[in-house]
Amino acid sequence: MIKDKNILVFCCFFLLAFKTLSIYYTKFDLFGDEAQYWIWSKNLDFGYFSKPPLLPWFIHVYCLVFGNSIFAIKMISVSFYCLSSFVVYLISNQLTRNKEISIYAAISFFLMPGVSVSSFLLSTDVLLILFWSLSLLQLLKIRERPDFWGFILLGTFLGLAFLAKYAAIYFFICTVFLLIFDKKIRDVFFNNKLSFFFCLFSFVLIVFPNAVWNTNNNWVTLHHTADNASLGRAAINFKGGLEFFISQIFMIGPLLFFYFVIRFKKIKIDEGSVFLLSFSLPIFFIVLIEAFLVRSNANWAAVSLVSFLIFFVRQVYSINKKFIVWNSYIHFSLGLFFF
């Protein structure tokens, strides 16, 4: 008998092929931000007006190999989300030691509406989410087995995430929350001070060239980021807060979210849940507050959806595995419709 997860794996590969064909035959050109990143990639530097430099650097190398066609450039996002889906599988497996749950988590991530939409858009989020996910995985490995080179890898992944998008700073905020609620990770950091120092050193080493560029250019990127936040014009904006909240539900999938809410009393909070909520709730509430005070875009809390998605799948799986299956079929259909 063919199992549900095998059918869903086939659906993921079918959707991947469908995405590829859709992008190949699309009549769309590069959108504004995409064209900007491509232009930056032809003028390499350690920083740019509105974003750090990792995406333009990658596009430069990528286009040297695959050319500058719209199809080649658009396929960057699709490829990176495939990698991120695999890392989601590894994170879930590290937490649960259950391959079936982990496969469902990876499938649910790949089919998530937010990923389907973002797969068609080349943005800094695709690199940020990959290196954010790798950082989560590495932190879990360090928690289980503290290792000097593991700390170095964590600092490296965090540095690359920061060079992708400054929203990676949330990782440090979330880690503080994790340290408060997780004694084991506190002990790991406390008992490996030298390794932790080299973790920070590797992070600083990677972001240092961009920091120098910002210094030489009057911190223009950070000023632009602050202008985006617009906290100087704060005022109560209930509509903006509600719009952001609803956008997050639709990005992760309304059926999965509402089923989770309905079955809220059956939620089990264990060490894995504490880890996942530490790397999702703080980000969500920070951006939600900003949305209520000023404004926010739907993707400003994108990294929180990695942990949220794994948390939702773990909880719903323990209540009703079939719901994850049918939710994935619906998201598969939405992905086909979109592309």
Rosetta blueprint (number, residue, H / E / L):
1 M L
2 I L
3 K L
4 D H
5 K H
6 N H
7 I H
8 L H
9 V H
10 F H
11 C H
12 C H
13 F H
14 F H
15 L H
16 L H
17 A H
18 F H
19 K H
20 T H
21 L H
22 S H
23 I H
24 Y H
25 Y H
26 T L
27 K L
28 F L
29 D L
30 L L
31 F L
32 G H
33 D H
34 E H
35 A H
36 Q H
37 Y H
38 W H
39 I H
40 W H
41 S H
42 K L
43 N L
44 L L
45 D L
46 F L
47 G L
48 Y L
49 F L
50 S L
51 K L
52 P L
53 P L
54 L H
55 L H
56 P H
57 W H
58 F H
59 I H
60 H H
61 V H
62 Y H
63 C H
64 L H
65 V H
66 F H
67 G L
68 N L
69 S L
70 I H
71 F H
72 A H
73 I H
74 K H
75 M H
76 I H
77 S H
78 V H
79 S H
80 F H
81 Y H
82 C H
83 L H
84 S H
85 S H
86 F H
87 V H
88 V H
89 Y H
90 L H
91 I H
92 S H
93 N H
94 Q H
95 L H
96 T H
97 R L
98 N L
99 K H
100 E H
101 I H
102 S H
103 I H
104 Y H
105 A H
106 A H
107 I H
108 S H
109 F H
110 F H
111 L H
112 M L
113 P H
114 G H
115 V H
116 S H
117 V H
118 S H
119 S L
120 F L
121 L L
122 L L
123 S L
124 T H
125 D H
126 V H
127 L H
128 L H
129 I H
130 L H
131 F H
132 W H
133 S H
134 L H
135 S H
136 L H
137 L H
138 Q H
139 L H
140 L H
141 K H
142 I H
143 R H
144 E H
145 R L
146 P L
147 D L
148 F H
149 W H
150 G H
151 F H
152 I H
153 L H
154 L H
155 G H
156 T H
157 F H
158 L H
159 G H
160 L H
161 A H
162 F H
163 L H
164 A H
165 K L
166 Y H
167 A H
168 A H
169 I H
170 Y H
171 F H
172 F H
173 I H
174 C H
175 T H
176 V H
177 F H
178 L H
179 L H
180 I H
181 F H
182 D L
183 K H
184 K H
185 I H
186 R H
187 D H
188 V H
189 F H
190 F H
191 N H
192 N L
193 K H
194 L H
195 S H
196 F H
197 F H
198 F H
199 C H
200 L H
201 F H
202 S H
203 F H
204 V H
205 L H
206 I H
207 V H
208 F H
209 P H
210 N H
211 A H
212 V H
213 W H
214 N H
215 T H
216 N H
217 N L
218 N L
219 W L
220 V H
221 T H
222 L H
223 H H
224 H H
225 T H
226 A H
227 D H
228 N H
229 A H
230 S L
231 L H
232 G H
233 R H
234 A L
235 A L
236 I L
237 N L
238 F H
239 K H
240 G H
241 G H
242 L H
243 E H
244 F H
245 F H
246 I H
247 S H
248 Q H
249 I H
250 F H
251 M H
252 I H
253 G L
254 P H
255 L H
256 L H
257 F H
258 F H
259 Y H
260 F H
261 V H
262 I H
263 R L
264 F H
265 K H
266 K H
267 I L
268 K L
269 I L
270 D L
271 E H
272 G H
273 S H
274 V H
275 F H
276 L H
277 L H
278 S H
279 F L
280 S L
281 L H
282 P H
283 I H
284 F H
285 F H
286 I H
287 V H
288 L H
289 I H
290 E H
291 A H
292 F H
293 L H
294 V L
295 R L
296 S L
297 N L
298 A H
299 N H
300 W H
301 A H
302 A L
303 V L
304 S H
305 L H
306 V H
307 S H
308 F H
309 L H
310 I H
311 F H
312 F H
313 V H
314 R H
315 Q H
316 V H
317 Y H
318 S H
319 I H
320 N L
321 K H
322 K H
323 F H
324 I H
325 V H
326 W H
327 N H
328 S H
329 Y H
330 I H
331 H H
332 F H
333 S H
334 L H
335 G H
336 L H
337 F H
338 F H
339 F L
